[in-house]
Amino acid sequence: MTLQNTNRPPVKWRGYQISPVAQAFRFVPSAQFGIIWNRPVGVQVQTPQGETQFLPVHDLTRIIQVIIILSGLFLLFLLKLIYKRS
């Protein structure tokens, strides 16, 4: 199981160098089975003056997935309470 950040080759635009950064989660327990999940982390920008900034990317899909999972767990807990009382 590994968690790795990777920078892609920079794109030059009006003197700026823009490089996307991604994070890969790899879980490969055997040669026949494995899970690789990539997600955007941010963008690294280098200005013409040489300053470097990191601009994070807020992954809306991941936020929605967490909300769906938590809603399902809450519903399961709520149904368990209702059926336990009756």
PEVENJO-V320279 format. One record per residue. N is the residue number from 0. SS is DSSP state (A for helix, B for strand, O for the rest). PHI is phi in degrees with one decimal (999 if undefined). D_LAST is the distance of its C-alpha to the last C-alpha in Angstrom with 1 decimal. Layout:
<<N SS PHI D_LAST> <N SS PHI D_LAST>>
This chain:
<<0 O 999 44.1> <1 B -134.4 46.3> <2 B -128.3 45.9> <3 B -134.8 49.2> <4 B -92.6 50.6> <5 B -130.0 53.3> <6 B -101.1 55.8> <7 O -90.0 57.2> <8 O -58.6 60.9> <9 O -71.2 61.7> <10 B -107.3 62.6> <11 B -95.9 65.6> <12 B -147.8 65.5> <13 O 50.0 68.1> <14 O 89.4 68.8> <15 B -89.9 65.1> <16 B -111.2 63.6> <17 B -116.2 60.0> <18 B -128.6 58.0> <19 B -73.1 54.4> <20 B -121.4 52.3> <21 B -123.8 49.4> <22 B -122.2 47.1> <23 B -116.3 46.4> <24 B -104.9 43.6> <25 B -121.5 44.6> <26 B -131.0 42.7> <27 O -127.5 44.7> <28 O -74.9 43.8> <29 O -146.9 46.1> <30 O -70.5 48.7> <31 O -91.4 46.5> <32 O -141.1 43.5> <33 O -173.4 43.2> <34 B -126.8 41.6> <35 B -127.7 43.8> <36 B -125.6 42.3> <37 B -105.0 44.8> <38 B -145.9 44.1> <39 B -73.1 46.5> <40 B -110.3 47.1> <41 B 177.0 50.0> <42 B -131.3 53.6> <43 B -100.0 56.6> <44 B -118.8 59.4> <45 B -112.0 62.9> <46 O -78.5 65.1> <47 O -60.4 68.8> <48 O -81.4 69.5> <49 O 98.9 67.8> <50 O -74.3 64.6> <51 B -115.5 61.4> <52 B -126.0 58.0> <53 B -113.7 54.6> <54 B -108.3 52.4> <55 B -70.4 48.7> <56 O -105.2 46.9> <57 O -87.7 43.3> <58 O -80.4 41.5> <59 A -62.9 39.2> <60 A -61.9 37.8> <61 A -65.8 36.6> <62 A -61.4 35.0> <63 A -65.2 33.1> <64 A -61.8 32.0> <65 A -64.3 30.6> <66 A -62.4 28.8> <67 A -63.9 27.2> <68 A -64.7 26.2> <69 A -65.1 24.7> <70 A -63.9 22.8> <71 A -63.5 21.3> <72 A -65.5 20.4> <73 A -64.3 18.8> <74 A -64.0 16.8> <75 A -61.5 15.7> <76 A -62.7 14.7> <77 A -64.5 12.9> <78 A -64.4 10.9> <79 A -63.6 10.2> <80 A -65.4 8.9> <81 A -64.5 6.7> <82 A -73.2 5.3> <83 A -71.4 5.6> <84 A -74.9 3.8> <85 O -94.8 0.0>>
